């Protein structure tokens, strides 16, 4: 199991396939395995890199004040160690916020940017939703938080049809959940994030993906991102909810592959 050691923390990562690197960056849970429905499809043509965020999964449980900028810097350091000078980046939710930071602060590191089910800055709706999740974790514990999480991520029909899998996943998540203080700090990092004023500076070719029934990060965020980032392309799925990369993975993978391959053609033309 590859673990990269830095001065005071470690990051777990995996590499699949060969070719131009694609960094698949997960959301708030911070687990690279989130991208399992995409890895095989993308690894046929690309070098796919996943990692567990610091504080999550098999990476160090650092007790620090987390921020989106810190998470993005961790990823850039991992790219440095892996000798990845530039890559496509596909970021989901918190991973999409990290992608915004890298596109703004390290534009030379990106070939393209795909922002899926992510946000610009927390509006009153998102603040209320995340405050509810934080209170659930703080007052009722990790098990209650994890049990409730699918309600925020998936459509009702998908939960119905994948109940057994979700139950097994929840048991594993409970046994590997980070300390409450770390997860709350990561939630707070997302609530503080706001690089809206800098989005017009992004020159990286960008695809923005949302879902009309995403009730955690509503589609109006995707529409705002596509408006503020110059020449960004926008794809809104009619269903699939916050984790549409999992719930409608075939359609999602088709859109991602078409975009990545179009950027590969442009980069050599």
C-alpha positions as CSV (number, residue, x, y, z in Angstrom):
1,X,0.0,0.0,0.0
2,X,1.8,3.2,-1.2
3,X,2.1,5.9,1.5
4,X,4.1,9.0,0.9
5,X,5.8,10.5,3.9
6,X,6.2,14.3,4.3
7,X,7.8,16.2,7.1
8,X,5.0,15.6,9.6
9,X,2.3,13.6,7.9
10,X,1.6,10.8,5.4
11,X,-0.7,10.6,2.4
12,X,-2.0,7.3,1.1
13,X,-2.3,7.1,-2.7
14,X,-2.8,4.7,-5.5
15,X,-1.9,4.8,-9.2
16,X,-3.8,2.9,-11.9
17,X,-3.0,2.7,-15.6
18,X,-0.6,4.6,-17.7
19,X,-0.7,7.8,-19.8
20,X,-1.4,11.4,-19.0
21,X,-2.1,11.7,-15.3
22,X,-5.7,12.3,-14.0
23,X,-6.0,13.3,-10.4
24,X,-9.4,12.1,-9.0
25,X,-10.0,14.1,-5.9
26,X,-12.7,13.0,-3.5
27,X,-15.1,15.1,-1.4
28,X,-15.6,15.7,2.3
29,X,-15.2,12.0,3.3
30,X,-11.7,12.3,1.7
31,X,-11.4,8.7,0.6
32,X,-9.9,8.0,-2.8
33,X,-12.0,4.8,-3.1
34,X,-15.0,7.1,-3.7
35,X,-13.9,7.0,-7.4
36,X,-14.1,3.2,-7.8
37,X,-16.8,3.5,-10.5
38,X,-14.4,5.7,-12.5
39,X,-11.0,4.1,-12.0
40,X,-11.2,1.2,-14.4
41,X,-12.9,3.2,-17.2
42,X,-10.3,6.0,-17.0
43,X,-7.3,3.8,-16.4
44,X,-7.7,2.3,-19.9
45,X,-6.4,5.6,-21.4
46,X,-4.9,7.6,-18.5
47,X,-2.7,7.3,-15.4
48,X,-5.3,7.6,-12.6
49,X,-4.1,8.9,-9.3
50,X,-6.3,8.8,-6.2
51,X,-5.4,9.7,-2.6
52,X,-7.0,9.9,0.9
53,X,-7.0,13.4,2.2
54,X,-5.0,14.2,5.3
55,X,-7.2,13.4,8.3
56,X,-9.1,10.7,6.4
57,X,-8.8,7.1,5.5
58,X,-5.3,5.7,5.5
59,X,-3.6,9.1,5.6
60,X,-2.4,10.8,8.8
61,X,-5.0,12.0,11.3
62,X,-3.3,15.3,11.7
63,X,-4.9,17.5,14.4
64,X,-4.6,20.8,12.6
65,X,-7.0,23.6,11.5
66,X,-8.0,22.3,8.1
67,X,-8.7,24.5,5.1
68,X,-9.4,24.0,1.5
69,X,-6.1,25.7,0.6
70,X,-4.2,23.3,2.9
71,X,-5.9,20.3,1.3
72,X,-5.0,21.7,-2.2
73,X,-1.4,22.3,-1.1
74,X,-1.2,18.7,0.2
75,X,-2.2,17.5,-3.3
76,X,0.3,19.7,-5.1
77,X,3.1,18.3,-2.8
78,X,1.9,14.8,-3.7
79,X,2.2,15.7,-7.4
80,X,5.7,17.0,-6.8
81,X,6.8,13.7,-5.1
82,X,5.3,11.6,-7.8
83,X,7.0,13.8,-10.4
84,X,3.7,14.8,-12.0
85,X,4.4,18.2,-13.5
86,X,0.8,18.7,-14.8
87,X,-2.4,16.7,-14.8
88,X,-6.1,16.6,-15.5
89,X,-7.9,17.2,-12.2
90,X,-11.4,15.8,-11.5
91,X,-12.7,17.0,-8.1
92,X,-15.9,16.1,-6.4
93,X,-17.5,18.6,-3.9
94,X,-14.7,19.4,-1.5
95,X,-12.3,18.0,-4.1
96,X,-13.8,20.5,-6.6
97,X,-13.1,23.4,-4.2
98,X,-9.5,22.1,-4.0
99,X,-9.4,22.1,-7.8
100,X,-10.5,25.8,-7.9
101,X,-7.6,26.7,-5.6
102,X,-5.1,24.8,-7.7
103,X,-6.4,26.4,-10.9
104,X,-6.1,29.8,-9.3
105,X,-2.8,29.4,-7.4
106,X,-0.9,26.7,-9.5
107,X,-2.4,27.0,-13.0
108,X,0.7,25.5,-14.6
109,X,-0.1,22.2,-12.8
110,X,-3.4,21.6,-14.6
111,X,-4.1,20.4,-18.1
112,X,-7.8,20.6,-17.5
113,X,-10.2,20.9,-14.6
114,X,-13.5,19.1,-14.0
115,X,-15.6,20.4,-11.1
116,X,-18.4,18.0,-10.0
117,X,-21.1,18.8,-7.6
118,X,-19.1,21.6,-5.9
119,X,-19.8,25.1,-4.8
120,X,-18.5,28.7,-4.9
121,X,-19.3,29.9,-1.4
122,X,-21.7,28.6,1.2
123,X,-25.2,30.2,0.8
124,X,-27.7,30.2,3.7
125,X,-29.1,26.8,2.5
126,X,-25.7,25.1,2.5
127,X,-24.8,26.7,5.8
128,X,-28.0,25.2,7.4
129,X,-27.4,21.8,5.9
130,X,-23.8,21.6,7.0
131,X,-24.6,23.0,10.4
132,X,-27.2,20.2,10.8
133,X,-24.6,17.5,9.8
134,X,-22.0,19.0,12.2
135,X,-24.5,19.1,15.1
136,X,-25.5,15.4,14.3
137,X,-21.8,14.4,14.5
138,X,-21.0,16.5,17.6
139,X,-24.1,15.6,19.6
140,X,-25.0,12.0,18.4
141,X,-21.6,10.7,17.3
142,X,-20.0,9.1,14.2
143,X,-22.5,6.3,13.8
144,X,-25.5,8.7,13.6
145,X,-23.6,11.0,11.2
146,X,-22.6,8.1,8.9
147,X,-26.1,6.5,9.0
148,X,-27.6,9.9,7.9
149,X,-25.0,10.7,5.2
150,X,-26.6,8.7,2.3
151,X,-29.7,10.9,2.7
152,X,-27.5,13.9,1.6
153,X,-25.6,12.1,-1.1
154,X,-28.0,9.9,-3.1
155,X,-31.5,9.9,-4.6
156,X,-34.2,8.0,-2.7
157,X,-34.5,5.3,-5.5
158,X,-30.8,4.6,-5.4
159,X,-30.8,4.2,-1.6
160,X,-33.7,1.8,-2.0
161,X,-31.9,-0.3,-4.6
162,X,-28.5,-0.3,-2.9
163,X,-29.5,-0.7,0.7
164,X,-27.4,-3.8,1.5
165,X,-24.3,-2.2,0.0
166,X,-24.8,1.0,2.0
167,X,-25.2,-0.9,5.2
168,X,-21.9,-2.7,4.7
169,X,-20.2,0.5,3.7
170,X,-21.5,2.2,6.8
171,X,-20.0,-0.5,9.1
172,X,-16.6,0.0,7.5
173,X,-16.9,3.8,7.7
174,X,-17.8,3.7,11.4
175,X,-14.7,1.6,12.2
176,X,-12.4,3.9,10.2
177,X,-14.0,7.3,10.9
178,X,-11.6,10.1,11.9
179,X,-11.8,11.8,15.3
180,X,-14.8,14.1,15.6
181,X,-12.6,17.2,15.9
182,X,-10.9,16.5,12.6
183,X,-14.2,16.0,10.7
184,X,-15.7,19.1,12.2
185,X,-12.6,21.1,11.2
186,X,-13.0,19.8,7.7
187,X,-16.7,20.7,7.6
188,X,-15.7,24.2,8.8
189,X,-13.1,24.5,6.1
190,X,-15.7,24.0,3.5
191,X,-18.0,26.6,5.1
192,X,-15.2,29.2,5.1
193,X,-14.2,28.5,1.5
194,X,-14.8,31.4,-0.9
195,X,-12.6,32.0,-4.0
196,X,-15.5,33.5,-6.0
197,X,-13.7,36.7,-6.7
198,X,-10.8,34.8,-8.3
199,X,-12.8,32.5,-10.6
200,X,-12.5,34.9,-13.5
201,X,-8.7,34.4,-13.4
202,X,-9.0,30.7,-14.2
203,X,-7.6,29.9,-17.7
204,X,-7.6,26.1,-17.4
205,X,-10.1,24.4,-19.7
206,X,-12.9,23.6,-17.3
207,X,-16.0,21.3,-17.3
208,X,-18.6,21.9,-14.6
209,X,-20.9,19.0,-13.7
210,X,-24.0,19.2,-11.5
211,X,-27.3,17.3,-10.9
212,X,-30.7,18.9,-10.9
213,X,-31.7,16.8,-7.8
214,X,-28.5,17.5,-5.8
215,X,-30.0,18.6,-2.5
216,X,-26.6,19.0,-0.8
217,X,-24.9,21.2,-3.4
218,X,-27.7,22.5,-5.6
219,X,-27.3,22.8,-9.3
220,X,-27.3,26.6,-9.1
221,X,-23.7,26.4,-7.8
222,X,-22.7,24.6,-11.0
223,X,-24.4,27.2,-13.1
224,X,-22.7,30.0,-11.1
225,X,-19.3,28.3,-11.6
226,X,-19.8,27.9,-15.3
227,X,-20.8,31.6,-15.6
228,X,-17.8,32.9,-13.6
229,X,-15.0,30.7,-15.0
230,X,-14.2,31.9,-18.5
231,X,-15.3,29.5,-21.3
232,X,-16.3,26.8,-18.9
233,X,-18.5,24.0,-20.2
234,X,-21.6,23.0,-18.2
235,X,-23.3,19.6,-17.9
236,X,-26.3,19.3,-15.6
237,X,-27.7,15.8,-15.2
238,X,-31.5,15.6,-14.5
239,X,-31.0,13.0,-11.8
240,X,-28.2,11.4,-9.8
241,X,-28.0,13.7,-6.8
242,X,-24.8,14.8,-5.1
243,X,-22.9,11.6,-5.9
244,X,-24.0,11.3,-9.5
245,X,-20.5,9.9,-10.3
246,X,-21.7,6.8,-8.4
247,X,-25.4,6.7,-9.0
248,X,-25.3,7.2,-12.8
249,X,-21.7,6.2,-13.3
250,X,-21.9,5.1,-16.9
251,X,-23.4,8.4,-18.1
252,X,-21.0,10.3,-15.8
253,X,-17.9,8.4,-17.2
254,X,-19.0,9.0,-20.8
255,X,-19.1,12.8,-20.2
256,X,-15.8,12.8,-18.3
257,X,-14.0,10.7,-20.9
258,X,-15.3,12.8,-23.8
259,X,-14.0,16.0,-22.1
260,X,-10.6,14.5,-21.1
261,X,-10.0,13.1,-24.6
262,X,-11.0,16.4,-26.2
263,X,-8.4,18.1,-24.1
264,X,-5.8,15.5,-25.0
265,X,-6.4,16.2,-28.7
266,X,-6.1,20.0,-28.1
267,X,-2.9,19.6,-26.2
268,X,-1.1,17.9,-29.1
269,X,-2.6,19.9,-31.9
